[in-house]
């Protein structure tokens, strides 16, 4: 499953000033790592975001935000913002 290259480019622009930023293919998308930890990813389903678990629970109340990964047991603190909502 391909990720949205336009979304990946928007992430590059937003995070371009971050030190130690790397990219790595993962979760069927393109993960953006800061100091070796994934912060966000471009995914075919939308934007994958890593949040504090408490903030992740709050984010799930927003329109277009769902658990990640889709179709599997959710990972605490990880959400996906659907393409139409970003």
C-alpha positions in Angstrom: 0.0 0.0 0.0 1.5 3.3 -1.1 1.7 6.4 1.2 0.7 9.9 0.1 3.8 11.5 -1.3 2.3 15.0 -1.0 1.6 14.4 2.7 5.2 13.2 3.1 6.5 16.4 1.5 4.4 18.5 3.8 5.8 16.7 6.8 9.4 17.3 5.5 8.7 21.0 5.2 7.1 21.1 8.7 9.9 19.1 10.4 12.8 20.2 8.2 14.5 22.2 11.0 14.4 19.3 13.5 17.9 18.0 14.3 18.5 14.3 13.8 15.4 13.9 11.5 15.5 10.7 9.5 12.9 8.9 7.3 12.2 5.2 7.4 9.7 3.0 5.6 7.5 1.4 8.2 3.9 0.5 8.9 3.2 0.5 5.2 4.1 4.2 5.0 7.0 6.6 5.6 7.9 7.3 9.2 9.7 10.4 10.3 12.1 9.8 13.1 13.5 12.3 15.5 16.5 11.1 17.5 15.5 7.6 16.3 11.9 7.7 17.6 9.0 7.9 15.2 7.1 11.1 15.7 4.8 11.0 12.7 4.2 9.1 9.5 2.7 9.5 6.0 0.4 6.4 5.5 -2.0 5.4 2.8 -4.9 5.9 5.4 -3.7 9.4 6.4 -1.3 11.0 8.9 -0.1 8.7 11.7 0.7 10.7 14.9 2.4 9.5 18.1 1.0 11.3 21.2 1.1 10.9 24.9 -1.4 8.1 25.6 -3.7 10.5 27.5 -3.7 12.9 24.6 -4.3 10.1 22.2 -7.5 9.2 24.0 -8.6 12.8 23.8 -7.7 13.0 20.1 -10.0 10.0 19.3 -13.0 12.2 20.0 -12.1 14.5 17.1 -13.7 14.0 13.6 -11.5 12.0 11.3 -9.3 10.6 14.0 -9.1 6.8 14.7 -7.0 4.2 16.3 -3.8 3.0 14.7 -3.1 0.6 13.2 -6.5 0.2 11.3 -8.0 -3.3 11.7 -5.7 -4.4 14.5 -5.4 -4.0 18.2 -4.9 -0.2 18.8 -1.6 1.1 20.0 -2.0 3.5 23.0 -1.0 7.0 22.0 -1.0 6.3 18.3 -3.8 7.8 16.1 -4.4 8.2 12.4 -5.9 11.4 11.0 -7.8 10.4 7.9 -7.0 11.9 4.5 -10.2 13.9 4.4 -9.6 15.4 7.8 -6.1 16.7 7.5 
